[in-house]
Amino acid sequence: MTLPEITLSQSLRLTAAPSLVRGWIVGQVLTATVLESTADGRAATLEIAGRRFQAVMPEPALVGARLSLRVAQLGRQPILTRVADSPPPTAADETPVAAQQALKTMLPRQAPLPPLLANLANLVNPARPMNAESVAPSANPATATGSPAAPPAANQTAATAANGPARPLPASGISVPPRLMAAVTRLVEALYTAAEVATPATLKRAIADSGLFLEPRLAATATRNLPNGSPPAADVSRDFKAQLLKLAATLPATADTLRPPATPDQGTQPPPLRSSVPVPQPAAPPTLTTLSTPEAVKELTGQVQSALSRIEVQQINSLPQSGQAGAVWLLELPIRDQDRIDLLQLRIEEGERRRGDDAPASWSVTVATDLEGVGPLVARVSLTAGQVYATFWAEREGTRALVHSYRDWLRQRMQDAGLSVAGIDCIQGTPSAIVARPADPLVDVRI
């Protein structure tokens, strides 16, 4: 039997089919066991996560030895590097160790948001189920994200939902209890609209209300006392995580709902890790319409719990990392546009400064979305030394041409905002050239 080959200097270079390393994550620490070794110990057979690989070792290894290997690169030729043995954690290490344990717990529970967003939109707008074909966005980028006009009124207020009868879903015999319907309606109405996020000030508030900063905001307001001694209440009425928690409180929690629910295939959507870049996520069809009432409630409960776990994965991966001075924030913004809910995935990153460098920090923002009529689209805007550079990746040639036709308009908008534009590129394809900063090892797969 021919085993996948690893050529090794100070790092292990794997020559293996992608299926053999599926599920590996850059920064992940794997445990390898030496199964066989030559007389000089330079060539060995390693077992990693239940699979065998041939390796040329940088130093002799004894049969039975266990090696810690960090995934340094994925792709056609994955690379693993040796990890030095670490001393037992000290009190100063408690925070990263707690983060590692929390991430191990939350990763299996998280799931992409589109199925949940489709069900929420369909519950609030049952006459017109939301799916990928429901509404085509405008071809004009000046209006595709909405105008400054006030957002349209919601179809049903939370008060009406709370007091009215149970609502039947289309094409099914299930009914939504009034208390649950009120929580769903409040959550959907709290989402920022496309018109609102078209303005910088409201977009800033939407990012603050993404759920990523919920606990720090609550902690900050709890310690900020008013003159009379009473602490001010944090305004989290539009915070996505806060609203999900309120919705979860109306749903039954069982052991079954702590696993990701069975939802239509969303492709190979990676979890939102610090080492990853934003990936466009297409809309999904609603999944509750053909279920019985108990099945629908269980499905919705599982999706809500998975969404909360996903936000917590983002929060963990946005924590400061050892040896890295620049900040990284990973978040997702559900955006309400008429009777559908679109999803933006963002990565906001501060560049690392050189020691003794007094120049302003560089920043980059990467945004990914997948809209009907536009398709997968990724945009990256970077600010370095006062210069702005923007790159757009569109999988469809028609979308690339459309964005290209508005380059002058976008350049003028940036200049009107006081920015110096170094360049704007429009590329057909995917942003494979973006390399995210590696993360501390947060997953340890042991055999």
RODO-2510 file (C-alpha; in nm, 4 decimals, decimal comma):
residues 447
     n   res          X          Y          Z
     1     m     0,0000     0,0000     0,0000
     2     t     0,1321     0,3443    -0,0957
     3     l     0,1015     0,5966     0,1858
     4     p     0,0698     0,9744     0,1438
     5     e     0,4187     1,1206     0,1544
     6     i     0,5484     1,3928     0,3873
     7     t     0,8835     1,5502     0,3051
     8     l     1,0332     1,7025     0,6156
     9     s     1,3013     1,9591     0,6897
    10     q     1,2053     2,1689     0,9889
    11     s     0,8461     2,1417     0,8653
    12     l     0,6349     1,8567     0,7363
    13     r     0,5130     1,8963     0,3799
    14     l     0,2252     1,6662     0,3060
    15     t     0,1577     1,5249    -0,0386
    16     a    -0,1963     1,4040     0,0089
    17     a    -0,5400     1,4255    -0,1466
    18     p    -0,7538     1,7084     0,0001
    19     s    -0,9935     1,4476     0,1381
    20     l    -0,7195     1,3158     0,3705
    21     v    -0,6813     1,6510     0,5443
    22     r    -1,0435     1,7638     0,5275
    23     g    -1,1416     1,9295     0,8517
    24     w    -0,7902     2,0471     0,9329
    25     i    -0,7609     2,4174     1,0181
    26     v    -0,4576     2,6441     0,9936
    27     g    -0,3209     2,6910     1,3446
    28     q    -0,4699     2,3629     1,4633
    29     v    -0,2344     2,1421     1,6657
    30     l    -0,2428     1,7712     1,5792
    31     t    -0,0894     1,4805     1,7662
    32     a     0,1091     1,2355     1,5514
    33     t     0,2267     0,8910     1,6615
    34     v     0,5431     0,7376     1,5129
    35     l     0,4379     0,3883     1,3982
    36     e     0,7536     0,2813     1,2114
    37     s     1,1032     0,4215     1,1795
    38     t     1,4198     0,3402     0,9875
    39     a     1,7413     0,2476     1,1672
    40     d     1,8695     0,6044     1,1605
    41     g     1,5292     0,7442     1,2578
    42     r     1,5209     0,9821     0,9621
    43     a     1,2300     0,8206     0,7776
    44     a     0,9108     0,7278     0,9573
    45     t     0,5467     0,6381     0,9209
    46     l     0,3216     0,8731     1,1195
    47     e    -0,0383     0,8265     1,2194
    48     i    -0,2269     1,1593     1,2313
    49     a    -0,5964     1,1650     1,3195
    50     g    -0,6339     0,8010     1,2219
    51     r    -0,4533     0,8309     0,8850
    52     r    -0,1003     0,7234     0,7951
    53     f     0,1623     0,9417     0,6266
    54     q     0,5238     0,8838     0,5236
    55     a     0,7665     1,1418     0,6639
    56     v     1,1322     1,2350     0,6399
    57     m     1,2209     1,3530     0,9886
    58     p     1,4418     1,6540     1,0696
    59     e     1,5764     1,4566     1,3648
    60     p     1,5522     1,0924     1,4729
    61     a     1,2199     0,9832     1,6208
    62     l     1,1580     0,6689     1,8197
    63     v     0,8734     0,4326     1,7445
    64     g     0,5821     0,5099     1,9732
    65     a     0,6830     0,8749     2,0179
    66     r     0,4008     1,1284     2,0105
    67     l     0,4689     1,4534     1,8256
    68     s     0,2778     1,7812     1,8406
    69     l     0,2415     1,9274     1,4896
    70     r     0,0802     2,2590     1,3984
    71     v    -0,1008     2,3015     1,0645
    72     a     0,0872     2,5893     0,9013
    73     q    -0,0661     2,5784     0,5532
    74     l    -0,3442     2,4010     0,3667
    75     g    -0,3945     2,3559    -0,0065
    76     r    -0,2357     2,1238    -0,2583
    77     q     0,0622     2,0641    -0,0285
    78     p    -0,0293     2,1081     0,3382
    79     i     0,2567     2,1982     0,5719
    80     l     0,2921     2,0953     0,9367
    81     t     0,5543     2,2328     1,1743
    82     r     0,6918     2,0866     1,4954
    83     v     0,5591     2,2390     1,8164
    84     a     0,8007     2,2540     2,1077
    85     d     0,6883     2,0965     2,4305
    86     s     0,5199     2,3583     2,6465
    87     p     0,5368     2,3854     3,0251
    88     p     0,2153     2,3443     3,2238
    89     p    -0,0080     2,6535     3,2034
    90     t     0,0378     2,9187     3,4702
    91     a    -0,2120     3,1646     3,6141
    92     a    -0,1188     3,4074     3,3363
    93     d    -0,2269     3,1464     3,0814
    94     e    -0,5771     3,0953     3,2217
    95     t    -0,7520     3,3184     2,9668
    96     p    -0,6126     3,1526     2,6491
    97     v    -0,6621     2,8069     2,7995
    98     a    -1,0251     2,8917     2,8800
    99     a    -1,0670     3,0216     2,5250
   100     q    -0,9290     2,6972     2,3833
   101     q    -1,1702     2,4904     2,5903
   102     a    -1,4647     2,7118     2,4975
   103     l    -1,3799     2,6912     2,1277
   104     k    -1,3586     2,3120     2,1419
   105     t    -1,7088     2,3139     2,2887
   106     m    -1,8625     2,5688     2,0526
   107     l    -1,7141     2,4617     1,7182
   108     p    -1,9188     2,1398     1,6862
   109     r    -2,2367     2,3288     1,7825
   110     q    -2,2092     2,6259     1,5459
   111     a    -2,3655     2,6299     1,1992
   112     p    -2,4059     2,8857     0,9175
   113     l    -2,6814     3,1449     0,9670
   114     p    -2,8705     3,1405     0,6305
   115     p    -3,1177     2,8595     0,7217
   116     l    -3,2134     3,0369     1,0454
   117     l    -3,2451     3,3746     0,8706
   118     a    -3,4673     3,2186     0,6040
   119     n    -3,6983     3,0737     0,8693
   120     l    -3,7169     3,4012     1,0638
   121     a    -3,8047     3,5969     0,7488
   122     n    -4,0637     3,3372     0,6508
   123     l    -4,2262     3,3449     0,9940
   124     v    -4,2661     3,7230     0,9809
   125     n    -4,3702     3,7247     0,6136
   126     p    -4,5613     3,3975     0,5618
   127     a    -4,7487     3,5143     0,2528
   128     r    -4,4201     3,5488     0,0652
   129     p    -4,1673     3,2863     0,1795
   130     m    -3,8107     3,4056     0,1610
   131     n    -3,5726     3,2054    -0,0489
   132     a    -3,2943     3,2709    -0,2931
   133     e    -3,5406     3,3695    -0,5665
   134     s    -3,7666     3,6020    -0,3696
   135     v    -3,6208     3,9448    -0,4451
   136     a    -3,3561     4,0490    -0,6965
   137     p    -3,1395     4,3419    -0,5842
   138     s    -3,0997     4,6590    -0,7824
   139     a    -2,8200     4,6690    -1,0393
   140     n    -2,7279     5,0210    -0,9307
   141     p    -2,4771     5,0095    -0,6429
   142     a    -2,5953     5,3493    -0,5302
   143     t    -2,9334     5,1977    -0,4487
   144     a    -2,8522     4,8271    -0,4037
   145     t    -2,7712     4,8859    -0,0390
   146     g    -3,0761     5,1018     0,0122
   147     s    -3,1466     5,4718     0,0124
   148     p    -3,1357     5,7042     0,3134
   149     a    -3,5131     5,6849     0,3365
   150     a    -3,6694     5,5451     0,6520
   151     p    -3,6959     5,1635     0,6585
   152     p    -4,0314     5,0114     0,5630
   153     a    -4,2661     4,9279     0,8450
   154     a    -4,2673     4,5686     0,9590
   155     n    -4,5635     4,3545     0,8612
   156     q    -4,6585     4,2830     1,2183
   157     t    -4,5503     4,4419     1,5447
   158     a    -4,4396     4,2415     1,8441
   159     a    -4,7432     4,3603     2,0412
   160     t    -4,9843     4,2311     1,7777
   161     a    -4,8007     3,9010     1,7648
   162     a    -4,8168     3,8645     2,1416
   163     n    -5,1896     3,9262     2,1619
   164     g    -5,3081     3,7622     1,8397
   165     p    -5,3838     3,3965     1,7657
   166     a    -5,1224     3,1399     1,6727
   167     r    -5,0034     3,1903     1,3166
   168     p    -5,0089     2,8979     1,0671
   169     l    -4,7082     2,8614     0,8389
   170     p    -4,7662     2,8255     0,4621
   171     a    -4,7838     2,4756     0,3171
   172     s    -4,8022     2,3186     0,6620
   173     g    -5,0400     2,2605     0,9477
   174     i    -4,8227     2,3983     1,2252
   175     s    -4,9039     2,7036     1,4331
   176     v    -4,6591     2,9392     1,6029
   177     p    -4,7378     3,0155     1,9703
   178     p    -4,7975     3,3904     2,0275
   179     r    -4,5080     3,4307     2,2746
   180     l    -4,2649     3,2696     2,0287
   181     m    -4,4029     3,4745     1,7402
   182     a    -4,3535     3,7950     1,9404
   183     a    -3,9880     3,7077     2,0064
   184     v    -3,9288     3,6253     1,6393
   185     t    -4,0898     3,9508     1,5276
   186     r    -3,8873     4,1560     1,7760
   187     l    -3,5668     3,9975     1,6508
   188     v    -3,6453     4,0592     1,2830
   189     e    -3,7547     4,4181     1,3494
   190     a    -3,4303     4,4785     1,5428
   191     l    -3,2166     4,3857     1,2413
   192     y    -3,0621     4,6804     1,0623
   193     t    -3,2017     4,7490     0,7166
   194     a    -3,0135     4,7949     0,3910
   195     a    -3,1118     5,1616     0,3930
   196     e    -2,9717     5,2115     0,7423
   197     v    -2,6303     5,0521     0,6853
   198     a    -2,5836     5,2710     0,3769
   199     t    -2,4849     5,5538     0,6152
   200     p    -2,1475     5,5355     0,7965
   201     a    -2,2803     5,6267     1,1415
   202     t    -2,5530     5,3603     1,1362
   203     l    -2,3179     5,1004     0,9890
   204     k    -2,0896     5,1637     1,2872
   205     r    -2,3828     5,1042     1,5228
   206     a    -2,4785     4,7878     1,3323
   207     i    -2,1265     4,6492     1,3813
   208     a    -2,1457     4,7338     1,7526
   209     d    -2,4819     4,5489     1,7657
   210     s    -2,3540     4,2397     1,5786
   211     g    -2,3358     4,0478     1,9072
   212     l    -1,9572     4,0445     1,9075
   213     f    -1,9365     4,3152     2,1751
   214     l    -2,2452     4,2356     2,3852
   215     e    -2,0739     4,1265     2,7083
   216     p    -1,8079     4,4040     2,7095
   217     r    -2,0821     4,6633     2,6565
   218     l    -2,2867     4,5256     2,9433
   219     a    -1,9786     4,5137     3,1675
   220     a    -1,8808     4,8706     3,0774
   221     t    -2,2229     5,0146     3,1558
   222     a    -2,2447     4,8184     3,4804
   223     t    -1,9352     4,9974     3,6118
   224     r    -2,0274     5,3419     3,4845
   225     n    -2,2371     5,4868     3,7676
   226     l    -2,4632     5,7886     3,7408
   227     p    -2,4430     6,0683     4,0009
   228     n    -2,7285     5,9157     4,1973
   229     g    -2,5444     5,5843     4,2107
   230     s    -2,7694     5,3850     3,9774
   231     p    -2,5869     5,2254     3,6805
   232     p    -2,7179     5,3139     3,3351
   233     a    -2,8723     5,0341     3,1344
   234     a    -2,6915     4,9287     2,8149
   235     d    -2,9035     4,9738     2,5035
   236     v    -2,8930     4,6267     2,3493
   237     s    -3,2392     4,6449     2,1972
   238     r    -3,0908     4,5901     1,8500
   239     d    -2,8019     4,3650     1,9480
   240     f    -2,8257     4,0433     1,7462
   241     k    -2,6924     3,8153     2,0196
   242     a    -2,9147     3,9765     2,2830
   243     q    -3,2213     3,9204     2,0665
   244     l    -3,1174     3,5609     1,9957
   245     l    -3,0882     3,5014     2,3705
   246     k    -3,4386     3,6404     2,4218
   247     l    -3,5689     3,4165     2,1452
   248     a    -3,3882     3,1164     2,2955
   249     a    -3,5606     3,1858     2,6269
   250     t    -3,8976     3,1208     2,4596
   251     l    -3,7823     2,7881     2,3123
   252     p    -3,7329     2,4549     2,4909
   253     a    -3,3686     2,3582     2,5464
   254     t    -3,2892     1,9880     2,5193
   255     a    -2,9727     1,7880     2,4658
   256     d    -3,0732     1,7269     2,1035
   257     t    -3,0731     2,0993     2,0254
   258     l    -2,7106     2,1408     2,1331
   259     r    -2,6059     1,9764     1,8062
   260     p    -2,6294     2,1628     1,4726
   261     p    -2,9744     2,0976     1,3207
   262     a    -3,0171     1,9104     0,9965
   263     t    -3,0314     2,1825     0,7321
   264     p    -2,9947     2,1887     0,3526
   265     d    -2,6354     2,1595     0,2313
   266     q    -2,4683     2,4987     0,2557
   267     g    -2,1539     2,3769     0,0826
   268     t    -1,8195     2,3719     0,2575
   269     q    -1,8717     2,6837     0,4672
   270     p    -1,5753     2,7132     0,7041
   271     p    -1,6300     2,8254     1,0627
   272     p    -1,5419     3,1906     1,1362
   273     l    -1,1879     3,1385     1,2647
   274     r    -0,9123     3,3954     1,3080
   275     s    -0,7070     3,2241     1,0378
   276     s    -0,9911     3,2324     0,7836
   277     v    -1,1176     3,5004     0,5485
   278     p    -1,4841     3,5952     0,4886
   279     v    -1,6733     3,3625     0,2562
   280     p    -1,9944     3,4549     0,0661
   281     q    -2,2921     3,2628     0,2044
   282     p    -2,5907     3,2203    -0,0280
   283     a    -2,9478     3,2452     0,0926
   284     a    -3,1143     2,9227     0,2010
   285     p    -3,4776     2,8127     0,1683
   286     p    -3,6911     2,8021     0,4844
   287     t    -3,6899     2,4606     0,6501
   288     l    -3,9941     2,4776     0,8806
   289     t    -4,2794     2,4844     0,6312
   290     t    -4,3101     2,1056     0,5866
   291     l    -4,2604     2,0097     0,9509
   292     s    -4,5085     1,9373     1,2256
   293     t    -4,5322     2,1862     1,5122
   294     p    -4,3053     1,9900     1,7523
   295     e    -4,0531     1,9227     1,4746
   296     a    -4,0539     2,2879     1,3669
   297     v    -4,0000     2,4138     1,7225
   298     k    -3,7158     2,1655     1,7712
   299     e    -3,5580     2,2679     1,4393
   300     l    -3,5834     2,6380     1,5223
   301     t    -3,4414     2,5771     1,8702
   302     g    -3,1399     2,3984     1,7275
   303     q    -3,0796     2,6750     1,4729
   304     v    -3,0942     2,9460     1,7395
   305     q    -2,8522     2,7567     1,9645
   306     s    -2,6171     2,7034     1,6691
   307     a    -2,6316     3,0760     1,5867
   308     l    -2,5391     3,1664     1,9451
   309     s    -2,2499     2,9191     1,9337
   310     r    -2,1338     3,0711     1,6053
   311     i    -2,1254     3,4209     1,7565
   312     e    -1,9292     3,2858     2,0517
   313     v    -1,6794     3,1268     1,8104
   314     q    -1,6396     3,4715     1,6526
   315     q    -1,5938     3,6308     1,9946
   316     i    -1,3258     3,3794     2,0939
   317     n    -1,1392     3,4254     1,7660
   318     s    -1,1530     3,8037     1,8083
   319     l    -0,9711     3,7920     2,1419
   320     p    -0,6123     3,9292     2,1512
   321     q    -0,3590     3,6661     2,0483
   322     s    -0,0190     3,6083     2,2018
   323     g     0,2613     3,7719     2,0058
   324     q     0,0198     3,9699     1,7856
   325     a    -0,0280     4,3399     1,8487
   326     g    -0,2915     4,4123     1,5840
   327     a    -0,6594     4,3598     1,6572
   328     v    -0,8844     4,1297     1,4513
   329     w    -1,2641     4,1291     1,4671
   330     l    -1,4734     3,8615     1,2949
   331     l    -1,8476     3,9168     1,2696
   332     e    -2,1597     3,8630     1,0620
   333     l    -2,4347     4,1164     0,9966
   334     p    -2,7854     4,0016     0,9009
   335     i    -2,9336     4,2852     0,6925
   336     r    -3,3094     4,3188     0,6433
   337     d    -3,4038     4,4226     0,2895
   338     q    -3,7806     4,4281     0,2357
   339     d    -3,8973     4,0737     0,3213
   340     r    -3,5639     3,8961     0,2914
   341     i    -3,2595     3,8866     0,5174
   342     d    -2,9165     3,9058     0,3548
   343     l    -2,5923     3,8243     0,5331
   344     l    -2,2613     4,0102     0,5361
   345     q    -1,9515     3,8435     0,6785
   346     l    -1,6787     4,0864     0,7871
   347     r    -1,3173     4,0734     0,8974
   348     i    -1,1762     4,3977     1,0408
   349     e    -0,8017     4,3815     1,0937
   350     e    -0,5411     4,6182     1,2296
   351     g    -0,1984     4,5826     1,0734
   352     e     0,0958     4,5014     1,2950
   353     r     0,3315     4,7939     1,3550
   354     r     0,7051     4,7622     1,3456
   355     r     0,8832     4,8283     1,6718
   356     g     0,9597     5,1996     1,7041
   357     d     0,7351     5,2903     1,4104
   358     d     0,5301     5,6011     1,4883
   359     a     0,3288     5,5838     1,1646
   360     p    -0,0494     5,5414     1,1959
   361     a    -0,1678     5,1828     1,2068
   362     s    -0,2847     5,0260     0,8836
   363     w    -0,6334     4,8791     0,8658
   364     s    -0,8192     4,6471     0,6327
   365     v    -1,1844     4,5476     0,6074
   366     t    -1,2940     4,2417     0,4111
   367     v    -1,6644     4,1902     0,3387
   368     a    -1,8252     3,8876     0,1731
   369     t    -2,1845     3,8424     0,0607
   370     d    -2,3893     3,6418    -0,1883
   371     l    -2,6946     3,8208    -0,3285
   372     e    -2,9469     3,6916    -0,5785
   373     g    -2,8750     3,8501    -0,9151
   374     v    -2,5219     3,9437    -0,8072
   375     g    -2,3748     3,6169    -0,6856
   376     p    -2,0729     3,5728    -0,4583
   377     l    -1,8912     3,9027    -0,4049
   378     v    -1,5939     3,9827    -0,1807
   379     a    -1,4552     4,3317    -0,1224
   380     r    -1,1385     4,4261     0,0625
   381     v    -1,0557     4,7875     0,1501
   382     s    -0,7200     4,8656     0,3091
   383     l    -0,5842     5,1883     0,4538
   384     t    -0,2058     5,2198     0,4709
   385     a    -0,0050     5,5401     0,5197
   386     g    -0,3105     5,7480     0,4360
   387     q    -0,3742     5,5621     0,1088
   388     v    -0,6897     5,3604     0,0401
   389     y    -0,6847     5,0587    -0,1864
   390     a    -0,9977     4,8587    -0,2748
   391     t    -1,0248     4,5207    -0,4459
   392     f    -1,3465     4,3452    -0,5510
   393     w    -1,3706     3,9765    -0,6402
   394     a    -1,6849     3,8611    -0,8250
   395     e    -1,7408     3,5046    -0,9407
   396     r    -1,9702     3,6216    -1,2222
   397     e    -1,8241     3,8192    -1,5105
   398     g    -2,1417     4,0289    -1,5325
   399     t    -2,1024     4,1336    -1,1691
   400     r    -1,7343     4,2126    -1,2185
   401     a    -1,8206     4,4308    -1,5181
   402     l    -2,0954     4,6042    -1,3204
   403     v    -1,8631     4,6866    -1,0307
   404     h    -1,5939     4,7984    -1,2762
   405     s    -1,8356     5,0383    -1,4422
   406     y    -1,8814     5,2162    -1,1065
   407     r    -1,5118     5,2527    -1,0220
   408     d    -1,5064     5,6250    -1,1015
   409     w    -1,8225     5,6811    -0,8976
   410     l    -1,6719     5,4945    -0,6016
   411     r    -1,3412     5,6770    -0,6312
   412     q    -1,5213     6,0105    -0,6232
   413     r    -1,7248     5,9081    -0,3175
   414     m    -1,4027     5,8140    -0,1364
   415     q    -1,2348     6,1394    -0,2317
   416     d    -1,5399     6,3369    -0,1203
   417     a    -1,4961     6,1669     0,2194
   418     g    -1,1396     6,3008     0,2375
   419     l    -0,9620     5,9782     0,1400
   420     s    -0,6648     5,9460    -0,0934
   421     v    -0,7380     5,6579    -0,3322
   422     a    -0,4377     5,4533    -0,4425
   423     g    -0,6342     5,2148    -0,6621
   424     i    -0,9534     5,0169    -0,7210
   425     d    -0,9373     4,6727    -0,8817
   426     c    -1,2191     4,4472    -1,0007
   427     i    -1,1301     4,0803    -1,0489
   428     q    -1,3344     3,7833    -1,1640
   429     g    -1,2731     3,4926    -0,9308
   430     t    -1,2212     3,4344    -0,5599
   431     p    -0,9778     3,6111    -0,3252
   432     s    -0,7340     3,3235    -0,2866
   433     a    -0,4509     3,5754    -0,2530
   434     i    -0,5782     3,7070     0,0819
   435     v    -0,3718     3,5482     0,3585
   436     a    -0,5171     3,5764     0,7059
   437     r    -0,2947     3,6112     1,0082
   438     p    -0,2375     3,2726     1,1778
   439     a    -0,4016     3,2156     1,5115
   440     d    -0,2893     3,0614     1,8347
   441     p    -0,3611     2,6864     1,8339
   442     l    -0,7155     2,6540     1,9597
   443     v    -0,7955     2,2983     1,8534
   444     d    -0,5983     1,9944     1,9627
   445     v    -0,6996     1,6736     1,7879
   446     r    -0,5624     1,3791     1,9825
   447     i    -0,5578     1,0203     1,8697
***
